[in-house]
Amino acid sequence: MPSDAFSDREKGFERKFQLDQEQEFRAQSRRNRLFGLWVAGKLGKQGADADAYAKTVIAADMEKPGSEDVMEKVRDDLDKAGRSIADSDLQVEYARQLAVARQQIADEAAKG
């Protein structure tokens, strides 16, 4: 019996780990969308144009591990548009949007 309880507990931890990983992936994807919308605003984009731009930011995150691909993309876009935003400010906003995304996903999970 103790081994069954241990096995059940281990399976529970595995399910929780998998759920946590899925939620973190969703949070990172949402962060990229929110960050893309923020940058779109800095570029003067609104509505459908802002949504389309946010999708390009999400797609950029698939190019390399980490956030360098996203930062390179938005930096290039901002430079081309003549918008001056410090890299440190971009990093702060990127981190802030991850916190927002995590909270949104936690709130959604609590509702349903």
Buried (B, 14 or more C-beta within 10 A) or exposed (E): EEEEEEEEEEEEEEEEEEEEEEBBEBBBBBBBBBBBBBBBEBBEBEEEEBBEBBEBBBBBBEEEEEBEBBBEBBBEBBEEEEBEBEEEEBEEBBEBBBEBBBEBBEEEEEEE
